[in-house]
């Protein structure tokens, strides 16, 4: 069994997202690029708040260790601003892609001035009410993940429901971060599926409810990474749960989207359109952009 697990890990190329802040930007851009290679499998690691030379050295050690332990050379997506720290990362035994330096040089040439190269710089003010709404949405989505605090569902803009490991959490966070939507997500459990109808907390909020589903084989593979050799990850159980969930969704007459071969960005856009939330959120984005331009 250990040999099999080692062989499986050798087939996964490790991808590191290195950032001097939260790593969300590195993850977002990096995963968009990786999505163009659907036949490859990756194991991702986020190294956030790498904002000193010492932390960069530690990140370098982690990357090189991964390179030594696998037959596949790692890939590193970096948004480090500091040249000294980025130089350390670029010495890694990996394919290193600097998302910051790839664009800043072209912009410096175009504008005819040098950039500040300051970490954590943003054009968005913390006093901006739209930005504060986004922070509130992210906080709400984190607190109401995985069926927690169902008594607050009346406050949600969107509720995502689906079987375990079908992509509810990343979609919730993307909707919060990019559309400022308060999103709760609810995992349908075996106990829920003993009924022909969705749980009452979902029925009470059906007008803001969206179902997520996934194909059985990918779901089984994802679950095996979490709990191998269990009924939870067996193909038969996955098939049965997905069929039951779809039946419940059909009875409730809610929109359902499959996550198997669809990016989080696309699924999120479909959710927004399905619930008629797009126009308001686009308007907010335009207002934020206009305010930023006027402040310059």
Beta strands, then each sheet from edge to edge (+ up, - down):
strand 1: 13-18
strand 2: 42-47
strand 3: 74-78
strand 4: 94-98
strand 5: 158-162
strand 6: 183-187
strand 7: 209-213
strand 8: 256-258
sheet 1: 2+ 1+ 3+ 4+
sheet 2: 6+ 5+ 7+ 8+
end
